[in-house]
Amino acid sequence: MRIHKRLQLAAVLGAALTVSAQAEIAGVEFSADMVSRGPDGESTTGKMFVGDDRMRVEMSQQGLEMVRITDQEKGMEWILFPEQKGYMERPIPADSKTEAPMSPPSAETSPCEGVPGLTCRKVGQEEVAGRPAIKWEMVVERDGQSATGVQWIDVERGLPLKYQMPNGQAMELAMLGSETIGGRSVEKWQMTTTVPDKQPVQTFQWYDPELKLSVREEFPGGFVRELDNIQIGSQPDGLFQVPADYTKMEQPPQR
């Protein structure tokens, strides 16, 4: 029973680490095409528009056209269904909010910010794969039990370079060099994830220092996800608003 609880705590901590590891968009407005390709060569596409603390994603899911609008300042998100001229709305989940939404990633910012039930303590600076990093101890409390993990944040980029969890799961990120994708200068990084009793898994990501996010990711098995046709510039307010002729819905349309 105690072991089971510890595994549950480790899973909670892992989810928190995942949240804190997501790249935050900061200070640059842009639009881009979203492309996902599978090993069979088939691809799906969508559009992304990033404004001032706001994001719009246009996509198709199982033949249903959908638009997702997120407004961090208002703490709300909307799912639009253009064919039905309808929409659903909800507050942004508490575990995806931060005190300073879409602010530049920083090694000095606690990775626990905005994550309920998680506390962090800065314990010093070390090198990871030759790069200076701030070391953070992370503790989650649940059902009277606690679990502790450690995360190292890159001083220059604010990216999680490494983490270790109490169940033995670990991740390490290493920069391989600089490349050019779509006319933009990016950094190629290798992520190695280790789970006890399993072979390490390696993925690759290409990080854009100006946009402060990965514009391309390659996963085992030949799956690729990337942003293409990136256009820097101010985005119209109308992209982040629900059209006046849309009707609020309680349930999504069925296919």
VOSE-994180 format. One record per residue (C-alpha): z, x, y. Coordinates in steps of 0.1 Angstrom, whole numbers, plus 5000, padded with zeros to 4 digits. Layout:
REM VOSE-994180
ZXY
...
END
This chain:
REM VOSE-994180
500050005000
500950285024
497750465016
495650155022
497350105056
496550465065
492850415056
492850105078
494350305107
491750575101
488950315103
490350185136
490550535150
486950595139
485750285157
487550405188
485950745186
482550585182
483150375214
484250685234
481250885221
478550645234
476550795263
477350635296
474550575320
475450715354
473850705389
470150685380
468150365379
465150355356
462950155332
461750255298
460050135266
462350125235
460650225203
462050225168
460050355138
460850345101
459850585073
456950345065
455450395099
456150045111
457550025146
459449775168
459349785206
461349655235
462049725272
465149865290
465849835327
468950015341
470249925376
473449985395
476049915368
473649665353
471349675323
468549455309
467149485274
464149285262
463649265224
462449055195
464748975166
463248805135
460448655156
462848535183
462348675218
465648765235
466848925267
470349075271
471749135306
474949325311
476749335344
479649585343
480949495378
481149125370
482349195334
479848955320
476748955297
474048695292
471648645263
468448475274
465948295252
462748285272
460848045248
463547785251
464447865287
468047875277
470948125279
474448205265
477148395284
480348565276
482748815291
482049175281
484349265252
487449445263
486749745240
483449805258
484849815293
485950125311
488050175342
484950335359
481950165343
478850385339
480550675356
479351025347
480851155314
483551415320
485651625297
488651565320
488351185315
490551055287
488350925258
490950655254
490150485287
489250115281
490050135243
493049905235
495750045213
494650405217
496450675236
495151025243
496851355253
494951655266
496151955246
494052245260
490652405260
488852565231
485252675222
483152465199
479852615187
480152855216
480652595242
483852535263
485452205254
488652005263
490751915233
492251565232
494751435207
494151065199
496750835185
496350465174
499250235166
498849935143
501249735122
504049985128
501950275116
500150545135
497150775129
496151085148
492751225154
491451505175
488351515197
486751805217
484751715248
482051945262
483052075296
479552085310
478051765296
481051555289
479751485254
481951475223
481251805205
483551755176
486151515161
488451515131
490051205117
493151165095
491051045065
489051375065
485951235083
484651485109
481751535132
480351845151
477551855176
475552175183
472852245209
469752395194
467752455226
465552295253
462352095249
460051875269
459551505259
457351275279
457251535307
461051545310
463251845303
465751755275
468151935252
467951915214
471251865196
472151855160
474951625148
476651695115
478951425101
481151495071
482951235049
485251345020
483451374986
480051325001
477251555013
477151625051
474651405070
472651555098
470951375127
469151505157
469251375193
467451475225
469751455255
468351395290
470751565315
469451355344
469851025327
472951135308
471850975275
469851055244
466150965248
465251025212
467251025179
466151115144
468150985114
468051075077
465250905058
462650925086
464050665110
463350745147
464650575178
463450675213
462850585249
459250625261
457450585294
460650655314
460150555351
462850655376
463350415405
465350125419
465149805398
464749455413
467949245414
466048955398
465849145365
469649115361
470048745370
469648425349
466548235361
467447915380
465447695355
467347815324
469947585308
473247705294
473447685256
476447685232
474547805201
471548025198
468247865188
467447855150
464348005134
END
